[in-house]
């Protein structure tokens, strides 16, 4: 099949569930609709410009009768009525209807608006079609709220969206506002808001060409995969003033988290990001290395470090580097820099008080940001991920000639895995404890424990997996970040890390981990619970509930780069695509999917890969030649 195009990511707005804020973007800016209108436009962001309180409303005058665009409640003539629309990553198309018969005359209009983000601002195009045999005189009445642009330095774009400001006047241009509407004819009106409102071409064609194309007869799977990809695309900035081009924001559509966190940039979909970025993935890695990750968790668009030290940053960056190494040769100097950053970050957290092998990662500000005591200080995760990172650095050193102390790194990794079990495993509870500096321990049934499976011997892993059941971690619509059986720590108000839902990357990452361990049936059971998201979101939000379809209506980021984890789980879990740091490739699709899955347009080191899985068997073709599952495909 040919590569995707942006139109194939279209989403029917009638299917949207909360949070239903709908944004579109260009390479340098974003804009949102005014909810419950056909033509209205709301706030927009184009760093360094922010206009969160901007509002453009539209009314019409037809033959002297005013028609408002407000979706007023009640019966009778309530103005222009929304009738649906389609979201695309680069534009929003909305439709409305006005159909009234009065004084012996029918006025029947179809209105379509197209909202497109520009370089700094947006363009709104209205097309009005006459569905009657009468001639109408029509005038459009636009009203732009008297707000101003807030100029915010690139170094200050963090998690919270910029607020209103009073720096620059917002430019507003339009063509003629009055026209004669012929019988069954149409007229078009164009409006431009902002200093550079003209739509600029969004440079994602090369990205779309690299995206693997998936088709399936399994209900929900194909749409979930496609929405996962869209979640990554809307985080893609192509801005000349940013530290890298492209720049992958953690969120960004609503002006919040235009910055990039090392944790979710590298930790959730490293292989897919490496594939999408191509050789530019090295620029992204270096931008994080240039920041001080020993005291920062993210970088602003200009590369400035933001926030505090975050326990997961180092292992996440190593994970992304491993994925990058699989598809290209890395400079050994890059591996040395990565090692130095990881060592420095380790020193930021004090050794445990028993053997000094594990790290005390501090309180919630450095970890999950739960709102009660729990998963803090000496914890199984991210200590287990630290062991994986050290093993990975040793492998990368051997492959690149970076001359790191590889034997020492592997020894340290083994010691960490041993100590995670010895110090923290509670066999009676069949779970990990976390230990505070004064010896106090907490038994917190957090989903983070599953990130420590790499440190677990089979019996311990089996005990951990026994908790993955309905009524505990599994809900009908996803996984809970804290088990519902944990009466001390489970809550329903802060869902990403405290229960009743989860951060959007967690459930598919859990499924991927399970597939990697050969737990195919359980992995599929986890992933299938998320398929509703592909039907009801144009792009995935920061977090979502696990016991009902939806997410918090406000207070969270409207999009998240970790939404890519769904596609990562499908490609590297379900389909078993395992790129190796030495450039070889192993493909071992997992059983259990109740139908056919077909993957095309996947290229690895110049090789064309095609995979088909179905209940009766699997077919894998490399450059048109069939190979058996599990065969090592050498690097080209």
MIKOLBA-47145 format. One record per residue (C-alpha): x, y, z; residue in three letters. Coordinates in pm, whole numbers. Example, Ala and Ser with C-alpha at 12.3 -4.5 7.8 and 13.67 -1.06 7.14 Angstrom:
2
px_py_pz_code
1230_-450_780_ALA $
1367_-106_714_SER $
This chain:
636
px_py_pz_code
0_0_0_UNK $
116_360_-58_UNK $
227_574_235_UNK $
-23_766_443_UNK $
-135_1119_353_UNK $
-274_1371_603_UNK $
-630_1325_476_UNK $
-621_963_592_UNK $
-606_1088_951_UNK $
-945_1259_921_UNK $
-1170_1232_1227_UNK $
-1549_1271_1246_UNK $
-1615_1540_1506_UNK $
-1947_1381_1601_UNK $
-1755_1098_1769_UNK $
-1544_1316_2000_UNK $
-1562_1257_2376_UNK $
-1416_1476_2654_UNK $
-1177_1641_2656_UNK $
-1325_1759_2328_UNK $
-1103_2063_2269_UNK $
-1016_2045_1900_UNK $
-693_2204_1777_UNK $
-514_2204_1441_UNK $
-161_2302_1359_UNK $
100_2409_1110_UNK $
471_2355_1158_UNK $
495_2671_1371_UNK $
156_2735_1522_UNK $
-176_2602_1650_UNK $
-535_2726_1667_UNK $
-862_2602_1813_UNK $
-1227_2637_1728_UNK $
-1487_2812_1939_UNK $
-1687_2523_2079_UNK $
-2044_2481_1956_UNK $
-1995_2713_1660_UNK $
-1966_2645_1292_UNK $
-1733_2933_1211_UNK $
-1584_3070_1531_UNK $
-1211_3056_1607_UNK $
-1050_3072_1950_UNK $
-704_3102_2095_UNK $
-386_3044_1901_UNK $
-18_2994_1974_UNK $
287_3049_1755_UNK $
595_3074_1976_UNK $
705_3331_2078_UNK $
352_3466_2019_UNK $
60_3358_2237_UNK $
-300_3468_2199_UNK $
-496_3238_2430_UNK $
-786_3481_2472_UNK $
-829_3567_2105_UNK $
-1184_3515_1975_UNK $
-1329_3556_1627_UNK $
-1707_3526_1606_UNK $
-1914_3527_1292_UNK $
-2272_3630_1222_UNK $
-2460_3660_894_UNK $
-2720_3898_762_UNK $
-2937_3744_492_UNK $
-3197_3965_326_UNK $
-3193_4185_636_UNK $
-3230_3895_881_UNK $
-2948_3839_1131_UNK $
-2830_3479_1171_UNK $
-2607_3411_1469_UNK $
-2353_3130_1501_UNK $
-2391_3038_1867_UNK $
-2584_2707_1876_UNK $
-2839_2868_2107_UNK $
-3058_2624_2301_UNK $
-3434_2617_2255_UNK $
-3682_2569_1971_UNK $
-3752_2777_1665_UNK $
-3505_2995_1479_UNK $
-3188_2971_1690_UNK $
-2947_3072_1417_UNK $
-2687_2862_1240_UNK $
-2687_2505_1371_UNK $
-2374_2285_1382_UNK $
-2417_1965_1180_UNK $
-2076_1802_1204_UNK $
-1732_1827_1059_UNK $
-1396_1662_1011_UNK $
-1065_1719_1189_UNK $
-741_1680_997_UNK $
-398_1742_1149_UNK $
-354_2056_940_UNK $
-711_2190_919_UNK $
-1057_2177_1071_UNK $
-1363_2156_846_UNK $
-1698_2226_1012_UNK $
-2047_2225_867_UNK $
-2369_2399_966_UNK $
-2722_2434_846_UNK $
-2983_2710_845_UNK $
-3327_2610_717_UNK $
-3618_2843_796_UNK $
-3947_2915_622_UNK $
-4105_3250_708_UNK $
-4328_3502_539_UNK $
-4377_3269_245_UNK $
-4003_3248_174_UNK $
-3753_2965_230_UNK $
-3405_3047_345_UNK $
-3196_2730_329_UNK $
-2820_2764_365_UNK $
-2535_2517_399_UNK $
-2228_2671_562_UNK $
-1882_2516_563_UNK $
-1582_2664_742_UNK $
-1218_2564_705_UNK $
-981_2671_982_UNK $
-609_2648_904_UNK $
-320_2743_1132_UNK $
-70_2981_978_UNK $
288_3065_1058_UNK $
161_3300_1332_UNK $
-215_3317_1344_UNK $
-469_3149_1122_UNK $
-686_3166_814_UNK $
-1062_3104_815_UNK $
-1244_3033_490_UNK $
-1626_3028_483_UNK $
-1831_2885_199_UNK $
-2206_2951_199_UNK $
-2426_2748_-35_UNK $
-2781_2837_-127_UNK $
-3009_2533_-124_UNK $
-3315_2726_-247_UNK $
-3427_2866_-580_UNK $
-3433_3223_-445_UNK $
-3171_3495_-469_UNK $
-3031_3617_-136_UNK $
-2826_3917_-35_UNK $
-2574_3803_225_UNK $
-2334_3993_448_UNK $
-2086_3837_686_UNK $
-2036_4017_1017_UNK $
-1703_3920_1180_UNK $
-1605_4038_1525_UNK $
-1251_3993_1654_UNK $
-1221_4041_2029_UNK $
-994_4338_2121_UNK $
-723_4123_2274_UNK $
-351_4147_2208_UNK $
-60_3913_2150_UNK $
154_3804_2446_UNK $
519_3771_2347_UNK $
680_3496_2553_UNK $
1052_3410_2519_UNK $
1110_3060_2381_UNK $
1292_2974_2703_UNK $
970_3023_2902_UNK $
738_2781_2719_UNK $
691_2510_2982_UNK $
412_2281_3099_UNK $
156_2558_3162_UNK $
27_2748_2856_UNK $
116_3119_2843_UNK $
-160_3348_2965_UNK $
-302_3658_2796_UNK $
-80_3957_2736_UNK $
-84_4310_2600_UNK $
220_4331_2376_UNK $
111_4353_2012_UNK $
-209_4429_1831_UNK $
-353_4130_1648_UNK $
-373_4195_1275_UNK $
-706_4121_1105_UNK $
-764_4114_731_UNK $
-1050_3999_514_UNK $
-1191_4026_165_UNK $
-1536_4159_66_UNK $
-1803_4087_325_UNK $
-2115_4120_108_UNK $
-2228_3918_-191_UNK $
-2528_3811_-394_UNK $
-2610_3445_-345_UNK $
-2758_3306_-666_UNK $
-3014_3021_-666_UNK $
-2829_2700_-578_UNK $
-2506_2899_-593_UNK $
-2228_2956_-344_UNK $
-1998_3234_-221_UNK $
-1670_3224_-28_UNK $
-1533_3464_234_UNK $
-1176_3465_369_UNK $
-1042_3600_698_UNK $
-682_3619_823_UNK $
-592_3671_1188_UNK $
-236_3728_1311_UNK $
88_3871_1186_UNK $
150_3583_945_UNK $
-184_3416_908_UNK $
-134_3262_567_UNK $
-121_2886_594_UNK $
232_2758_561_UNK $
307_2413_425_UNK $
358_2170_712_UNK $
671_1972_631_UNK $
559_1625_732_UNK $
547_1459_390_UNK $
883_1288_451_UNK $
755_1167_789_UNK $
439_1022_638_UNK $
648_837_382_UNK $
834_660_664_UNK $
529_554_865_UNK $
445_182_845_UNK $
94_127_707_UNK $
-127_-115_900_UNK $
-455_-272_792_UNK $
-661_-520_989_UNK $
-1003_-681_1005_UNK $
-989_-679_1387_UNK $
-1248_-424_1502_UNK $
-1082_-112_1639_UNK $
-716_-207_1588_UNK $
-646_-20_1265_UNK $
-815_300_1383_UNK $
-635_285_1718_UNK $
-301_249_1539_UNK $
-377_542_1310_UNK $
-487_770_1596_UNK $
-169_678_1782_UNK $
35_795_1484_UNK $
-170_1116_1469_UNK $
-83_1175_1835_UNK $
283_1189_1735_UNK $
228_1404_1428_UNK $
56_1683_1623_UNK $
363_1711_1850_UNK $
582_1779_1545_UNK $
713_2138_1523_UNK $
917_2272_1231_UNK $
1016_2611_1366_UNK $
1334_2794_1256_UNK $
1391_2931_1607_UNK $
1371_2598_1790_UNK $
1677_2405_1904_UNK $
1610_2121_1659_UNK $
1412_2088_1338_UNK $
1190_1909_1388_UNK $
1127_1968_1756_UNK $
914_1707_1932_UNK $
703_1872_2199_UNK $
558_1669_2482_UNK $
218_1824_2404_UNK $
187_2174_2261_UNK $
-146_2203_2082_UNK $
-305_2413_2358_UNK $
15_2608_2421_UNK $
113_2391_2717_UNK $
415_2160_2719_UNK $
558_2296_2396_UNK $
873_2190_2580_UNK $
1016_1838_2546_UNK $
1056_1602_2842_UNK $
1339_1352_2809_UNK $
1122_1101_2995_UNK $
836_1068_2749_UNK $
1030_1168_2438_UNK $
1264_874_2480_UNK $
1083_643_2715_UNK $
759_548_2544_UNK $
803_503_2169_UNK $
1179_516_2099_UNK $
1180_288_1793_UNK $
891_464_1623_UNK $
1040_807_1693_UNK $
1373_695_1552_UNK $
1195_573_1241_UNK $
998_896_1202_UNK $
1296_1125_1263_UNK $
1549_942_1050_UNK $
1903_1069_1108_UNK $
1761_1376_1283_UNK $
1704_1159_1590_UNK $
2069_1226_1677_UNK $
1998_1601_1687_UNK $
1715_1536_1933_UNK $
1937_1323_2157_UNK $
2213_1584_2153_UNK $
1966_1861_2244_UNK $
1893_1678_2569_UNK $
2260_1608_2637_UNK $
2331_1979_2597_UNK $
2081_2057_2875_UNK $
2164_1991_3239_UNK $
1953_1681_3305_UNK $
2105_1655_3653_UNK $
1881_1945_3754_UNK $
1619_1964_3477_UNK $
1351_1733_3338_UNK $
1274_1905_3006_UNK $
1404_2148_2748_UNK $
1224_2457_2625_UNK $
1193_2509_2249_UNK $
1525_2698_2242_UNK $
1704_2422_2437_UNK $
1693_2588_2780_UNK $
1657_2338_3064_UNK $
1332_2342_3262_UNK $
1209_2198_3591_UNK $
1385_1971_3840_UNK $
1586_1651_3815_UNK $
1364_1363_3708_UNK $
1443_1006_3797_UNK $
1343_858_3460_UNK $
1529_1099_3229_UNK $
1858_909_3199_UNK $
1718_564_3120_UNK $
1470_715_2875_UNK $
1745_890_2684_UNK $
1948_567_2674_UNK $
1642_388_2535_UNK $
1610_640_2252_UNK $
1982_613_2177_UNK $
1959_234_2159_UNK $
1677_268_1907_UNK $
1882_518_1707_UNK $
2181_281_1703_UNK $
1972_5_1550_UNK $
1914_206_1232_UNK $
2243_389_1189_UNK $
2603_393_1308_UNK $
2655_622_1604_UNK $
2957_835_1681_UNK $
3134_687_1986_UNK $
3161_1041_2124_UNK $
2782_1050_2150_UNK $
2785_731_2358_UNK $
3055_876_2585_UNK $
2850_1192_2639_UNK $
2544_985_2718_UNK $
2740_782_2972_UNK $
2873_1098_3137_UNK $
2522_1242_3167_UNK $
2388_918_3315_UNK $
2670_908_3570_UNK $
2610_1270_3666_UNK $
2235_1209_3700_UNK $
2300_904_3919_UNK $
2513_1119_4149_UNK $
2220_1359_4182_UNK $
2038_1089_4383_UNK $
2192_945_4697_UNK $
2279_574_4732_UNK $
2051_354_4939_UNK $
2139_308_5307_UNK $
2194_-69_5295_UNK $
2445_-144_5020_UNK $
2466_178_4821_UNK $
2378_-14_4502_UNK $
2029_128_4459_UNK $
1941_494_4439_UNK $
1705_694_4660_UNK $
1512_895_4402_UNK $
1363_1139_4647_UNK $
1001_1242_4681_UNK $
712_1275_4437_UNK $
862_1580_4263_UNK $
1129_1353_4114_UNK $
899_1057_4054_UNK $
526_1008_3987_UNK $
383_1322_4147_UNK $
127_1118_4342_UNK $
-62_1318_4604_UNK $
-1_1091_4901_UNK $
287_898_5050_UNK $
372_594_4842_UNK $
602_526_4549_UNK $
896_734_4676_UNK $
1265_717_4768_UNK $
1417_368_4721_UNK $
1181_212_4467_UNK $
1193_-80_4224_UNK $
1133_151_3929_UNK $
1336_339_3809_UNK $
1616_144_3977_UNK $
1539_-150_3746_UNK $
1545_77_3440_UNK $
1885_203_3556_UNK $
2015_-154_3530_UNK $
1880_-185_3176_UNK $
2043_147_3086_UNK $
2383_34_3213_UNK $
2364_-290_3015_UNK $
2263_-91_2708_UNK $
2553_151_2749_UNK $
2792_-144_2771_UNK $
2649_-285_2446_UNK $
2671_53_2271_UNK $
3029_92_2388_UNK $
3124_-246_2240_UNK $
2950_-164_1911_UNK $
3084_189_1864_UNK $
3427_164_2025_UNK $
3337_423_2286_UNK $
3573_254_2535_UNK $
3342_273_2833_UNK $
3408_40_3131_UNK $
3166_-217_2985_UNK $
3243_-502_3227_UNK $
3195_-271_3521_UNK $
2865_-145_3381_UNK $
2733_-499_3335_UNK $
2842_-595_3685_UNK $
2663_-292_3828_UNK $
2351_-383_3633_UNK $
2348_-734_3779_UNK $
2396_-600_4130_UNK $
2109_-355_4089_UNK $
1872_-629_3971_UNK $
1971_-849_4264_UNK $
1925_-569_4516_UNK $
1587_-463_4376_UNK $
1459_-809_4467_UNK $
1654_-852_4792_UNK $
1574_-510_4939_UNK $
1229_-432_4805_UNK $
1038_-750_4719_UNK $
770_-850_4971_UNK $
687_-1219_4906_UNK $
384_-1212_5136_UNK $
226_-922_4951_UNK $
365_-1042_4617_UNK $
463_-682_4545_UNK $
746_-432_4582_UNK $
781_-207_4881_UNK $
931_141_4866_UNK $
1161_245_5149_UNK $
1206_589_5303_UNK $
1537_716_5451_UNK $
1420_651_5809_UNK $
1323_291_5729_UNK $
949_348_5685_UNK $
809_138_5398_UNK $
503_170_5178_UNK $
327_-100_4982_UNK $
198_95_4683_UNK $
29_-103_4409_UNK $
148_126_4131_UNK $
165_35_3764_UNK $
530_142_3780_UNK $
612_-196_3931_UNK $
567_-353_3588_UNK $
854_-143_3457_UNK $
1071_-346_3695_UNK $
987_-680_3532_UNK $
1331_-678_3371_UNK $
1478_-734_3719_UNK $
1240_-1012_3815_UNK $
1309_-1386_3822_UNK $
1018_-1598_3687_UNK $
846_-1659_4022_UNK $
851_-1290_4114_UNK $
725_-1193_3768_UNK $
440_-1442_3798_UNK $
337_-1289_4131_UNK $
341_-939_3982_UNK $
133_-1047_3685_UNK $
-127_-1207_3910_UNK $
-243_-855_3999_UNK $
-328_-774_3634_UNK $
-695_-858_3664_UNK $
-1034_-693_3646_UNK $
-1119_-501_3961_UNK $
-753_-436_4036_UNK $
-541_-286_3757_UNK $
-768_-369_3464_UNK $
-1074_-161_3382_UNK $
-1306_-201_3088_UNK $
-1146_95_2911_UNK $
-780_67_3009_UNK $
-556_17_3310_UNK $
-552_197_3641_UNK $
-224_358_3744_UNK $
-289_235_4099_UNK $
-477_-85_4169_UNK $
-838_-29_4274_UNK $
-768_-280_4552_UNK $
-513_-44_4709_UNK $
-730_140_4959_UNK $
-444_358_5083_UNK $
-326_508_4757_UNK $
-603_469_4498_UNK $
-799_786_4417_UNK $
-1030_899_4136_UNK $
-940_1267_4096_UNK $
-578_1254_3977_UNK $
-588_972_3728_UNK $
-254_972_3549_UNK $
-54_823_3840_UNK $
-297_782_4130_UNK $
-574_554_4006_UNK $
-903_531_3809_UNK $
-710_579_3485_UNK $
-355_627_3365_UNK $
-111_838_3170_UNK $
-182_759_2807_UNK $
148_582_2741_UNK $
121_341_3034_UNK $
-132_83_2914_UNK $
24_24_2569_UNK $
371_21_2726_UNK $
248_-248_2964_UNK $
114_-447_2668_UNK $
450_-412_2491_UNK $
635_-533_2803_UNK $
405_-833_2827_UNK $
462_-924_2461_UNK $
836_-897_2512_UNK $
804_-1151_2794_UNK $
591_-1390_2586_UNK $
268_-1313_2774_UNK $
74_-1278_2448_UNK $
-277_-1347_2575_UNK $
-247_-1100_2860_UNK $
-80_-841_2637_UNK $
-368_-855_2389_UNK $
-619_-832_2673_UNK $
-454_-509_2790_UNK $
-425_-349_2445_UNK $
-777_-430_2326_UNK $
-922_-228_2615_UNK $
-784_87_2450_UNK $
-938_49_2105_UNK $
-1228_281_2195_UNK $
-977_567_2196_UNK $
-917_530_1824_UNK $
-1289_579_1763_UNK $
-1339_882_1988_UNK $
-1024_1099_1982_UNK $
-852_1271_1689_UNK $
-532_1250_1896_UNK $
-480_1103_2241_UNK $
-495_1324_2555_UNK $
-251_1326_2845_UNK $
-445_1063_3038_UNK $
-779_883_3032_UNK $
-1013_692_3258_UNK $
-1003_315_3285_UNK $
-1360_248_3393_UNK $
-1543_470_3146_UNK $
-1461_612_2803_UNK $
-1326_962_2833_UNK $
-1077_1183_3015_UNK $
-1092_1482_3249_UNK $
-1265_1767_3069_UNK $
-1010_2027_3179_UNK $
-686_2079_3365_UNK $
-479_1838_3155_UNK $
-287_1865_2829_UNK $
-508_1806_2529_UNK $
-246_1595_2346_UNK $
60_1392_2443_UNK $
355_1247_2253_UNK $
325_927_2457_UNK $
16_861_2247_UNK $
265_710_2001_UNK $
310_419_2240_UNK $
2_248_2100_UNK $
162_214_1757_UNK $
493_117_1922_UNK $
315_-169_2102_UNK $
154_-291_1781_UNK $
477_-281_1578_UNK $
726_-406_1834_UNK $
497_-611_2054_UNK $
212_-767_1857_UNK $
408_-788_1530_UNK $
732_-867_1712_UNK $
964_-633_1521_UNK $
1283_-625_1728_UNK $
1558_-395_1593_UNK $
1895_-477_1749_UNK $
2169_-227_1839_UNK $
2411_-399_1600_UNK $
2176_-324_1307_UNK $
2033_-673_1275_UNK $
1661_-736_1292_UNK $
1449_-1012_1441_UNK $
1078_-1042_1361_UNK $
874_-1276_1573_UNK $
500_-1190_1565_UNK $
306_-1292_1873_UNK $
1_-1519_1865_UNK $
-338_-1423_2004_UNK $
-476_-1149_1778_UNK $
-827_-1260_1671_UNK $
-795_-1174_1304_UNK $
-566_-1061_1026_UNK $
-303_-787_1059_UNK $
-110_-669_753_UNK $
187_-429_766_UNK $
347_-261_466_UNK $
572_40_402_UNK $
809_-56_682_UNK $
1171_6_588_UNK $
1466_-91_804_UNK $
1820_-2_696_UNK $
1705_5_335_UNK $
1520_-328_354_UNK $
1149_-342_269_UNK $
961_-543_531_UNK $
607_-679_490_UNK $
428_-880_758_UNK $
94_-1061_760_UNK $
-38_-1238_1068_UNK $
-361_-1436_1077_UNK $
-494_-1717_1293_UNK $
-359_-1984_1056_UNK $
-6_-1848_1045_UNK $
242_-1570_973_UNK $
414_-1452_657_UNK $
722_-1228_670_UNK $
883_-1091_355_UNK $
1215_-906_344_UNK $
1283_-738_9_UNK $
1018_-969_-139_UNK $
1179_-1288_-2_UNK $
995_-1487_262_UNK $
1181_-1551_587_UNK $
1074_-1758_888_UNK $
972_-1591_1216_UNK $
1263_-1545_1453_UNK $
1537_-1551_1190_UNK $
1810_-1294_1245_UNK $
1818_-1059_948_UNK $
2174_-924_924_UNK $
2238_-551_877_UNK $
2279_-432_524_UNK $
